[in-house]
Amino acid sequence: MTQPITLISHVLCPYVQRIAIALAEKDVAHDCITVDLARKPDWFLALSPLGRTPVLQVGEAALFESAAILEYLEETQPGPLHPADPVERARQRAWIGFASECLNDIADFYSAPDAGTLEAKAAALHARFRVLEGQLGSGRWFAGDRFSLVDACFAPVFRYFETFDRIGDFGCLDGLGRVMAWRRSLAIRPSVRAAVADNYDDLLAAFLRRRGGALSRRMVPAGIAIRHSA
């Protein structure tokens, strides 16, 4: 008998998005529960030893940390997103780790306290994406024509820039044509689009404004949401 699967989520967590994308790509039936990490309920803390999302509840078991959850899904669900070749699989796991490093740099960027630090963090992001530019070929996805877990992990990275680009021009992707094409392909992938709530942009804008740093000071006045143009 198949065990029920529940994804325990936070609305802005990029690591949750990885799992949501993988579940959608594999067409895995599951429920989803969203928690407020500012007011963590006791039942969530009992499931998540580190007190963070994502958590994947499989029957009575609770799995945590996105990399471990992705590997579990690869081992137990059809529709593999890792390549069959073990060398290429190891290589792609390394790039998934690089995606996590990019997310750390993004957090440093939106938390920058002053304009000088913001500019330096933008340059650091550009340097990271320049490394990616040299890895991408002519296909739509990281590994060519086959959507992989690397794509699932970089989609939440690039989603931030849908909001950043409406705040200002920070040059993080300047001159990186292959990365930009990859970003556009990811943005229209159904599993990527469905990985966040319809009001994600407004929630992210509100979060960034509350940071109170250099980026938030560049945003539109409080009370006016940053939205996609029609």
VOSEGU-768879 format. One record per residue: residue in three letters; x, y, z of N, C-alpha, C in turn; residue number from 1. Coordinates in steps of 0.05 Angstrom, whole numbers, plus 5000, padded with zeros to 4 digits. Each point is the difference from the previous one (the first is absolute). Layout:
N
[r "ALA",[X,Y,Z],[X,Y,Z],[X,Y,Z],NUM]
...
END
This chain:
230
[r "MET",[5017,4976,5000],[4983,5024,5000],[5018,5025,5000],1]
[r "THR",[4993,5019,4983],[5016,5025,4998],[4996,5017,5024],2]
[r "GLN",[5021,5010,5011],[4998,5017,5024],[4993,5029,4991],3]
[r "PRO",[4982,5013,5015],[4994,5028,4993],[5024,5018,5003],4]
[r "ILE",[5002,5019,4983],[5022,5019,5000],[4989,5028,5004],5]
[r "THR",[5013,5015,5018],[4992,5028,5005],[5025,5017,5000],6]
[r "LEU",[4999,5021,4985],[5022,5020,4999],[4993,5022,5020],7]
[r "ILE",[5017,5005,5019],[4996,5021,5019],[5018,5024,4991],8]
[r "SER",[4986,5022,4996],[5011,5022,4984],[5000,5026,5014],9]
[r "HIS",[5017,5019,4991],[4997,5028,5006],[4998,5015,4974],10]
[r "VAL",[4983,5021,5000],[4993,5012,4974],[5024,5012,4985],11]
[r "LEU",[5021,5008,5013],[5023,5012,4987],[5025,4983,4998],12]
[r "CYS",[4999,4976,5011],[5024,4984,5002],[5008,4989,4973],13]
[r "PRO",[5024,5007,4990],[5009,4990,4974],[5006,4970,5001],14]
[r "TYR",[5007,4990,5023],[5006,4971,5002],[4974,4984,4998],15]
[r "VAL",[4978,5011,5010],[4974,4987,4996],[4994,4998,4970],16]
[r "GLN",[5006,5022,4986],[4994,5000,4971],[5013,4977,4985],17]
[r "ARG",[5025,4994,5008],[5014,4977,4988],[4983,4975,5002],18]
[r "ILE",[4990,4995,5024],[4985,4975,5004],[4973,5001,4985],19]
[r "ALA",[4987,5023,5001],[4975,5003,4985],[5003,4995,4970],20]
[r "ILE",[5022,5010,4989],[5006,4995,4972],[5005,4971,4994],21]
[r "ALA",[5016,4987,5017],[5006,4972,4996],[4974,4983,5002],22]
[r "LEU",[4984,5006,5020],[4974,4985,5003],[4983,5003,4975],23]
[r "ALA",[4999,5024,4990],[4983,5005,4976],[5012,4986,4975],24]
[r "GLU",[5026,5002,4997],[5013,4987,4977],[4996,4969,5001],25]
[r "LYS",[4999,4989,5023],[4996,4971,5004],[4971,4992,5002],26]
[r "ASP",[4982,5021,5001],[4971,4995,5002],[4993,4984,5025],27]
[r "VAL",[5012,5008,5022],[4995,4986,5026],[4977,5013,5014],28]
[r "ALA",[4980,4984,5006],[4977,5011,5015],[5009,5006,5028],29]
[r "HIS",[4992,5024,5010],[5008,5008,5027],[4982,5023,5010],30]
[r "ASP",[5000,5003,5026],[4988,5023,5012],[5021,5021,5007],31]
[r "CYS",[4991,5024,5006],[5019,5021,5007],[4989,5016,5023],32]
[r "ILE",[5016,5004,5020],[4993,5016,5024],[5021,5023,5002],33]
[r "THR",[4990,5024,5003],[5017,5024,5002],[5002,5008,5030],34]
[r "VAL",[5024,5005,5009],[5004,5009,5027],[5012,5028,5001],35]
[r "ASP",[4995,5014,5021],[5012,5026,5005],[5025,4996,5017],36]
[r "LEU",[5024,5005,4988],[5025,4994,5014],[5005,5021,5022],37]
[r "ALA",[4986,5022,4999],[5002,5019,5022],[4985,4991,5025],38]
[r "ARG",[4981,4982,4996],[4984,4989,5022],[4998,4970,4996],39]
[r "LYS",[5021,4987,5004],[5001,4971,4994],[4982,4984,5019],40]
[r "PRO",[4981,4986,4989],[4983,4983,5018],[5015,4977,5012],41]
[r "ASP",[4991,4991,5023],[5013,4978,5014],[5002,4975,4983],42]
[r "TRP",[4978,4994,4985],[5000,4976,4984],[5022,5001,4978],43]
[r "PHE",[5006,5024,4990],[5020,5003,4980],[5028,4996,5012],44]
[r "LEU",[5005,5011,5023],[5025,4997,5014],[5005,4971,5007],45]
[r "ALA",[4979,4985,5005],[5003,4971,5006],[5009,4985,4975],46]
[r "LEU",[4992,5010,4977],[5008,4986,4975],[5027,5009,4989],47]
[r "SER",[5006,5026,5003],[5024,5012,4988],[5021,5005,5022],48]
[r "PRO",[5020,4984,5003],[5019,5003,5021],[5016,5026,4998],49]
[r "LEU",[5002,5012,4976],[5014,5025,4996],[4981,5024,4999],50]
[r "GLY",[4974,4995,5001],[4980,5021,5001],[4998,5016,4974],51]
[r "ARG",[5006,4987,4977],[4997,5014,4975],[4988,4982,4979],52]
[r "THR",[4991,5013,4979],[4988,4986,4977],[5021,4996,4978],53]
[r "PRO",[4995,4981,4982],[4977,4982,4998],[5002,4976,5019],54]
[r "VAL",[4977,4989,5005],[4997,4973,5012],[4982,4984,4982],55]
[r "LEU",[5008,4975,4995],[4982,4982,4985],[4992,4978,5018],56]
[r "GLN",[4974,4999,5006],[4990,4979,5017],[4991,4977,4983],57]
[r "VAL",[5011,4977,5005],[4994,4976,4985],[4989,4980,5020],58]
[r "GLY",[4974,4996,5000],[4988,4984,5021],[5006,5012,5027],59]
[r "GLU",[5012,4985,5018],[5006,5010,5026],[5028,5013,5001],60]
[r "ALA",[5016,4997,4979],[5027,5010,5000],[5001,5029,4990],61]
[r "ALA",[5019,5015,5010],[5004,5028,4992],[5028,5003,4989],62]
[r "LEU",[5003,5008,4975],[5026,5005,4988],[5005,5030,4999],63]
[r "PHE",[5025,5008,5005],[5006,5028,4999],[5026,5005,4985],64]
[r "GLU",[5005,5025,4992],[5022,5009,4983],[4994,4992,4971],65]
[r "SER",[5000,5021,4983],[4990,4996,4972],[5017,4980,4984],66]
[r "ALA",[5027,5000,5004],[5017,4982,4985],[4992,4971,5006],67]
[r "ALA",[4996,4994,5026],[4993,4973,5008],[4972,4992,4989],68]
[r "ILE",[4982,5019,5001],[4973,4995,4990],[5000,4994,4970],69]
[r "LEU",[5016,5016,4985],[5002,4996,4971],[5011,4972,4994],70]
[r "GLU",[5020,4992,5015],[5012,4973,4996],[4980,4978,5006],71]
[r "TYR",[4984,5004,5022],[4979,4981,5006],[4980,4997,4977],72]
[r "LEU",[4992,5022,4989],[4981,5000,4978],[5012,4986,4976],73]
[r "GLU",[5025,5004,4995],[5013,4987,4978],[5001,4970,5004],74]
[r "GLU",[5004,4991,5025],[5002,4972,5006],[4973,4985,5001],75]
[r "THR",[4979,5015,5004],[4974,4986,5005],[4979,5006,4980],76]
[r "GLN",[5003,5021,4983],[4979,5008,4982],[5009,4997,4971],77]
[r "PRO",[4981,4995,4982],[5007,4998,4972],[5007,5027,4988],78]
[r "GLY",[5009,5000,4975],[5007,5024,4987],[5026,5012,5010],79]
[r "PRO",[5022,4986,4997],[5025,5011,5012],[5008,5027,4988],80]
[r "LEU",[5010,5017,5017],[5010,5026,4991],[5030,5002,5001],81]
[r "HIS",[5013,4980,5013],[5029,4997,4998],[5008,4984,4975],82]
[r "PRO",[5023,5005,4989],[5009,4984,4977],[5007,4972,5010],83]
[r "ALA",[5000,4981,4981],[5006,4972,5007],[5030,4996,5004],84]
[r "ASP",[5017,5015,4986],[5028,4996,5002],[5010,5010,5027],85]
[r "PRO",[5014,4984,5016],[5008,5008,5027],[5019,5024,5001],86]
[r "VAL",[5018,5002,4980],[5018,5023,4999],[4984,5026,4996],87]
[r "GLU",[4982,5000,4980],[4984,5024,4995],[4981,5005,5024],88]
[r "ARG",[4990,4979,5013],[4983,5004,5023],[5015,5014,5023],89]
[r "ALA",[5025,4991,5004],[5016,5013,5021],[5006,5030,4993],90]
[r "ARG",[5005,5004,4974],[5005,5028,4991],[4976,5017,5005],91]
[r "GLN",[4976,4990,4994],[4976,5016,5003],[4994,5005,5030],92]
[r "ARG",[5007,4980,5017],[4996,5005,5029],[5018,5023,5009],93]
[r "ALA",[5023,5002,4989],[5018,5022,5007],[4988,5027,4992],94]
[r "TRP",[4987,5001,4976],[4988,5025,4992],[4975,5007,5016],95]
[r "ILE",[4987,4980,5011],[4978,5005,5019],[5011,5014,5025],96]
[r "GLY",[5023,4991,5009],[5013,5014,5022],[5007,5029,4993],97]
[r "PHE",[5008,5004,4976],[5006,5027,4990],[4975,5017,5001],98]
[r "ALA",[4977,4989,4993],[4975,5014,5001],[4994,5010,5029],99]
[r "SER",[5006,4983,5019],[4997,5008,5028],[5018,5023,5007],100]
[r "GLU",[5025,5000,4990],[5018,5022,5005],[4989,5026,4988],101]
[r "CYS",[4988,4998,4976],[4988,5023,4988],[4977,5011,5017],102]
[r "LEU",[4984,4983,5012],[4979,5009,5018],[5011,5014,5024],103]
[r "ASN",[5023,4991,5010],[5012,5014,5023],[5009,5028,4991],104]
[r "ASP",[5011,5002,4976],[5009,5026,4990],[4976,5019,4996],105]
[r "ILE",[4977,4989,4991],[4976,5016,4997],[4991,5011,5026],106]
[r "ALA",[5001,4983,5021],[4992,5010,5027],[5019,5022,5009],107]
[r "ASP",[5026,4997,4994],[5018,5022,5007],[4994,5025,4984],108]
[r "PHE",[4991,4997,4975],[4993,5023,4983],[4977,5015,5012],109]
[r "TYR",[4977,4986,5005],[4977,5015,5009],[5002,5009,5029],110]
[r "SER",[5020,4989,5015],[5005,5009,5027],[5021,5022,5003],111]
[r "ALA",[5012,5008,4977],[5022,5019,5001],[4991,5026,5014],112]
[r "PRO",[5016,5010,5019],[4992,5023,5016],[5003,5027,4986],113]
[r "ASP",[5018,5001,4980],[5006,5026,4987],[5005,4995,4971],114]
[r "ALA",[5000,5023,4985],[5003,4999,4971],[5026,4987,4991],115]
[r "GLY",[5022,5005,5013],[5025,4988,4993],[5000,4970,5002],116]
[r "THR",[4989,4990,5022],[4998,4971,5004],[4981,4987,4980],117]
[r "LEU",[4978,5014,4994],[4981,4990,4980],[5014,4997,4973],118]
[r "GLU",[5015,5020,4992],[5015,4998,4975],[5020,4977,5000],119]
[r "ALA",[5014,4997,5022],[5019,4978,5002],[4987,4973,4998],120]
[r "LYS",[4977,4997,5013],[4985,4975,5000],[4989,4994,4972],121]
[r "ALA",[4992,5021,4986],[4990,4997,4972],[5023,4990,4982],122]
[r "ALA",[5024,5011,5005],[5023,4991,4984],[5007,4971,5006],123]
[r "ALA",[4997,4992,5026],[5005,4972,5007],[4980,4981,4986],124]
[r "LEU",[4975,5009,4998],[4981,4983,4986],[5007,4998,4970],125]
[r "HIS",[5008,5023,4989],[5007,4999,4971],[5023,4981,4996],126]
[r "ALA",[5019,4999,5018],[5023,4982,4998],[4991,4971,5001],127]
[r "ARG",[4981,4994,5017],[4989,4973,5001],[4986,4992,4974],128]
[r "PHE",[4984,5018,4990],[4985,4994,4976],[5018,4999,4976],129]
[r "ARG",[5022,5014,5001],[5020,4998,4978],[5012,4972,4999],130]
[r "VAL",[5004,4988,5023],[5009,4972,5000],[4979,4982,4986],131]
[r "LEU",[4975,5004,5006],[4979,4985,4987],[4999,5004,4970],132]
[r "GLU",[5005,5024,4992],[5000,5006,4971],[5019,4982,4985],133]
[r "GLY",[5022,4994,5012],[5020,4982,4987],[4992,4971,5000],134]
[r "GLN",[4980,4993,5016],[4991,4972,5002],[4977,4993,4982],135]
[r "LEU",[4986,5020,4991],[4975,4995,4985],[5006,4997,4970],136]
[r "GLY",[4985,4981,4988],[5002,4996,4971],[4978,5013,4985],137]
[r "SER",[4992,4988,4978],[4980,5012,4983],[4972,4990,5007],138]
[r "GLY",[4997,4980,5017],[4973,4990,5007],[4985,5018,5018],139]
[r "ARG",[4975,4994,5005],[4983,5017,5017],[5007,4998,5029],140]
[r "TRP",[5011,4976,5008],[5004,4995,5028],[5030,4997,5007],141]
[r "PHE",[5006,4997,5025],[5028,4999,5009],[5015,4979,4985],142]
[r "ALA",[4988,4976,4997],[5014,4978,4988],[4992,4996,4970],143]
[r "GLY",[4989,5020,4988],[4992,4998,4972],[4970,4999,4997],144]
[r "ASP",[4989,4978,4990],[4972,4998,4994],[4984,4986,5021],145]
[r "ARG",[5013,4992,5022],[4987,4984,5021],[4999,5016,5026],146]
[r "PHE",[4976,5005,5009],[4996,5015,5026],[5010,4982,5023],147]
[r "SER",[5016,5012,5017],[5012,4985,5022],[4996,5013,5027],148]
[r "LEU",[5011,4988,5021],[4998,5012,5026],[5016,5025,5002],149]
[r "VAL",[5021,5003,4984],[5015,5026,4999],[4981,5022,4992],150]
[r "ASP",[4983,4995,4980],[4981,5020,4992],[4980,5006,5022],151]
[r "ALA",[4990,4979,5013],[4981,5004,5022],[5012,5017,5022],152]
[r "CYS",[5027,4998,5004],[5012,5015,5022],[5008,5028,4993],153]
[r "PHE",[5004,5005,4974],[5007,5028,4992],[4975,5016,4994],154]
[r "ALA",[4977,4987,4995],[4976,5016,4995],[4993,5019,5022],155]
[r "PRO",[5001,4991,5026],[4995,5019,5022],[5021,5022,5002],156]
[r "VAL",[5025,4995,4991],[5021,5021,5000],[4991,5022,4981],157]
[r "PHE",[4993,4993,4976],[4994,5021,4980],[4973,5013,5005],158]
[r "ARG",[4982,4987,5015],[4974,5012,5006],[5003,5026,5015],159]
[r "TYR",[5020,5002,5018],[5005,5024,5015],[5003,5024,4981],160]
[r "PHE",[5012,4996,4977],[5007,5022,4983],[4976,5012,4985],161]
[r "GLU",[4977,4985,5000],[4976,5012,4990],[4992,5024,5017],162]
[r "THR",[5005,4999,5026],[4995,5022,5018],[5023,5020,5000],163]
[r "PHE",[5025,4990,5002],[5023,5018,5001],[5001,5018,4975],164]
[r "ASP",[4993,4989,4977],[5001,5016,4975],[4980,5023,5000],165]
[r "ARG",[4979,4997,5016],[4980,5022,5001],[5007,5021,5021],166]
[r "ILE",[5020,4994,5016],[5010,5019,5019],[5022,5018,4988],167]
[r "GLY",[5017,4987,4985],[5022,5015,4988],[5017,4982,4982],168]
[r "ASP",[5019,5013,4986],[5019,4985,4983],[5026,4996,5015],169]
[r "PHE",[5004,4976,5009],[5024,4993,5017],[5022,4986,4984],170]
[r "GLY",[4994,4994,4975],[5021,4988,4983],[5008,4972,5006],171]
[r "CYS",[4983,4985,5015],[5008,4973,5009],[5002,4981,4977],172]
[r "LEU",[4985,5005,4978],[5000,4981,4978],[5009,5013,4974],173]
[r "ASP",[5013,5023,5002],[5008,5015,4976],[5020,4984,4983],174]
[r "GLY",[4994,4999,4974],[5019,4987,4982],[5000,4970,5001],175]
[r "LEU",[4981,4988,5013],[4999,4971,5004],[4977,4988,4984],176]
[r "GLY",[5003,4999,4974],[4978,4992,4983],[4989,4972,5004],177]
[r "ARG",[5018,4981,5005],[4991,4973,5005],[4985,4997,5026],178]
[r "VAL",[5010,5013,5021],[4986,5000,5025],[4973,5013,4998],179]
[r "MET",[4998,5022,4985],[4974,5013,4997],[4980,4983,4985],180]
[r "ALA",[5010,4986,4979],[4982,4982,4985],[4991,4977,5018],181]
[r "TRP",[5017,4989,5016],[4993,4979,5019],[4980,5011,5020],182]
[r "ARG",[5004,5023,5010],[4981,5013,5019],[4973,5002,4987],183]
[r "ARG",[4999,5009,4975],[4973,5003,4987],[4987,4973,4997],184]
[r "SER",[5015,4979,4992],[4988,4974,4997],[4989,4989,5027],185]
[r "LEU",[5015,5005,5021],[4990,4991,5026],[4975,5015,5009],186]
[r "ALA",[4999,5025,4994],[4977,5017,5009],[4974,4991,4989],187]
[r "ILE",[5000,4987,4976],[4974,4992,4988],[4995,4970,5003],188]
[r "ARG",[5018,4986,5014],[4995,4971,5005],[4976,4997,5019],189]
[r "PRO",[4980,4984,4993],[4976,4998,5017],[5007,4993,5029],190]
[r "SER",[5018,4981,5004],[5007,4992,5028],[5012,5023,5015],191]
[r "VAL",[5015,5017,4987],[5013,5023,5013],[4979,5021,5007],192]
[r "ARG",[4983,5005,4981],[4979,5020,5005],[4981,4992,5023],193]
[r "ALA",[4995,4974,5002],[4981,4990,5020],[5013,4996,5027],194]
[r "ALA",[5026,5005,5003],[5014,4994,5025],[4996,5022,5021],195]
[r "VAL",[4988,5022,4993],[4995,5021,5019],[4971,5009,4998],196]
[r "ALA",[4991,5014,5021],[4972,5010,5001],[4996,5023,4980],197]
[r "ASP",[4975,5005,4992],[4994,5021,4981],[5010,5027,5010],198]
[r "ASN",[5000,5004,5026],[5008,5026,5011],[5030,5001,5009],199]
[r "TYR",[5016,4982,4989],[5028,4998,5008],[5014,5026,4996],200]
[r "ASP",[4996,5014,4978],[5014,5025,4994],[4995,5021,5022],201]
[r "ASP",[4975,5002,5007],[4993,5020,5021],[5012,4992,5027],202]
[r "LEU",[4999,4974,5006],[5012,4991,5025],[5030,5005,5001],203]
[r "LEU",[5013,4995,4978],[5029,5004,4999],[5006,5030,5002],204]
[r "ALA",[4985,5017,4986],[5004,5029,5002],[4997,5010,5028],205]
[r "ALA",[4980,4990,5014],[4995,5008,5028],[5023,4991,5018],206]
[r "PHE",[5010,4976,4995],[5022,4989,5015],[5025,5018,4996],207]
[r "LEU",[5006,5006,4975],[5023,5016,4994],[4998,5028,5012],208]
[r "ARG",[4977,5011,5000],[4996,5027,5011],[5005,5000,5030],209]
[r "ARG",[4992,4978,5013],[5004,4998,5029],[5029,4997,5008],210]
[r "ARG",[5017,4992,4981],[5028,4996,5007],[5013,5026,5010],211]
[r "GLY",[4991,5022,4989],[5010,5026,5009],[5028,5007,4991],212]
[r "GLY",[5011,4986,4981],[5027,5006,4990],[5000,5016,4975],213]
[r "ALA",[5023,4999,4986],[5004,5017,4976],[4980,4993,4978],214]
[r "LEU",[4993,4974,4997],[4981,4993,4979],[4973,5010,5006],215]
[r "SER",[4991,4997,5025],[4973,5009,5007],[4997,5031,4997],216]
[r "ARG",[5022,5014,5004],[4998,5030,4996],[4997,5008,4971],217]
[r "ARG",[5006,4981,4982],[4996,5006,4971],[4972,4993,4991],218]
[r "MET",[4985,4987,5016],[4974,4991,4992],[4979,5023,5000],219]
[r "VAL",[4978,4994,4987],[4978,5019,4999],[4990,5006,5028],220]
[r "PRO",[4986,5022,5004],[4990,5006,5027],[4983,4978,5012],221]
[r "ALA",[5001,4997,5026],[4985,4980,5014],[4971,5002,4992],222]
[r "GLY",[4988,4976,4996],[4971,4999,4993],[4995,4997,4971],223]
[r "ILE",[5021,5004,4983],[4997,4997,4971],[5015,4975,4993],224]
[r "ALA",[4986,4979,4992],[5013,4974,4995],[5015,5001,4973],225]
[r "ILE",[5021,4984,4998],[5014,4996,4975],[4986,4977,4986],226]
[r "ARG",[4990,5005,4977],[4985,4980,4985],[5011,4996,4972],227]
[r "HIS",[4993,4977,4989],[5007,4996,4972],[4984,5021,4983],228]
[r "SER",[5013,5009,4979],[4985,5018,4982],[4980,4983,4984],229]
[r "ALA",[4979,5014,4992],[4978,4985,4986],[5009,4991,4972],230]
END
